Amino acid sequence: MKPRKMRPKIIPARDVKRAYRFYRDVFDFLRDPIDQTTLIVDGSPIQFIESDEKIETEIIVRDHLHEIQEHLANNFLVEQGKPEHRFNKKIALRIHDSEGNTVIIEGNEDR
């Protein structure tokens, strides 16, 4: 998956290491070239904070619907409901991360 943007970039987690691995492995976020323990998106670091709080975050990707669904299935992730159609031929899928946060993935409709 090719993430372009994310908001917010602060992720609450009961287990920070587990959350870091989830976002690194599932979304293929780049590591900071100087500090390999920091994930970056759109030139900014993603922060993981220890907390029981649950949030909703949105990740914008370049992939098309079938590619996103295939990637999620390969990572044993289940969509929550049907894809939501958005403006300008965009779609949005909802999943839960390893910490119970809702992640909205916005991508492109299939061609």
Buried (B, 14 or more C-beta within 10 A) or exposed (E): BEBEEBEEBEBBBEEBEEBBEBBBEBBEBEEEEEEEEBBBBEEEBBEBEEBEEEBEBBBBBEBBBEBBBEBBEEEEBEBEEEBEEEEEEBBBBBBEBBBEBBBBBBBBBEE
